Amino acid sequence: MENPGFAPAFHLANPHVQSVVASRPPRSLLVDRCWRILSPSVEDTIVDAGEGVRLLGHYSRPPDPGNGGLVILIHGWEGSTSSVYMKSATLALLEDGYAVFRLNLRDHGDSHHLNEELFHSCRLAEVIRATSWITERYSPARLSLAGFSLGGNFALRVAAAATEYSLDLHSVVAICPVLDPAQTMAALDGGWVFYRKFFIWKWRDSLQKKMQCFPELYRFRDLNRFTRLEAMTDHFVRHYTEYDDLQSYLRGYAITGDRLETLRVPSCVLLADDDPVIPVHGLSELHRTEALKVFLSQRGGHCGFIEALNVPSWLDNFIVRQLEDVTKNS
């Protein structure tokens, strides 16, 4: 386990400040301004994820495609390809010569109309097939994955299945990935009420959009009765997934235990000891292979890692450095 060397300014050291400021003004305004100025060309794409599943993605080609690498970025739960951290990472990767494909998970972003069935976190097969489709379409010299929170969890699960599905992955970077979903849910329900209310509000909004797209299939009644994520998740697991109970579902996308035993793709995980969403004691249950490098920072919050409000993102530079290190050592 390594210390990544992140050191925020004193007024940004609080984990809640790190977690919230990363996606709020003035940080978000700075990223949006850079996005407008640099105006990366974006190709909106419907990904054929197999078995009738369609996912929405956005491909950007770098001004100087020197290294021939393509990075698939995967957002967190109830984020999207338009999230501040996704745009910020995209700009840094493009500047370094990488092509970038920002992938929306099912029912995220403006994609609720594309598939009848609801999103849940165990839908790994469609992300694997989407990765394969992107590879075939763009034929990169090197393909890497980078994900945030739940997206980091997906990225590591895809990498662990790479050999089985003949995916040629160069490297993976997972930022604050969900380790043990049961621990994360307990942290959200038992921690600062802002996080719990935020995610419940975002999930309700997503379900309302889904119901508007498929009114003949869904009649979500009284969503306001749910005030805790555990109760809300339990209800939707039993009524809208193939899982019989909440615990079976949560184990289905945990990366603890032997889940990463088959990991052969060079991968790194970045976690913060003060993350209010991802309890880092789940690290003790993580299967270690030679392919996996773990960075644990004392500070950083959840997907924060903001050194200062007016400088390029430390997190973006970390992702670029990790991809470059794998390339140098391969």
Secondary structure, DSSP 8 states (H G I E B T S, - for coil): -B-------GGG-SHHHHHHHTTSTTHHHHHHHHHHHH----EEEEEE-STT-EEEEEEE--SS--S-EEEEEE--TT--TTSHHHHHHHHHHHHTT-EEEEE--TTSSS-TTS-SS---TT-HHHHHHHHHHHHHHH--SEEEEEEETHHHHHHHHHHHTTTTTT----EEEEES--S-HHHHHHHHHHS-HHHHHHHHHHHHHHHHHHHHH-TTT-----GGG--SHHHHHHHHHHHHSS-SSHHHHHHHT---BTTTTT--S-EEEEEETT-SSS-GGGGGGB---TTEEEEEESS-TTTT--S-TTS--HHHHHHHHHHHHHHHH-
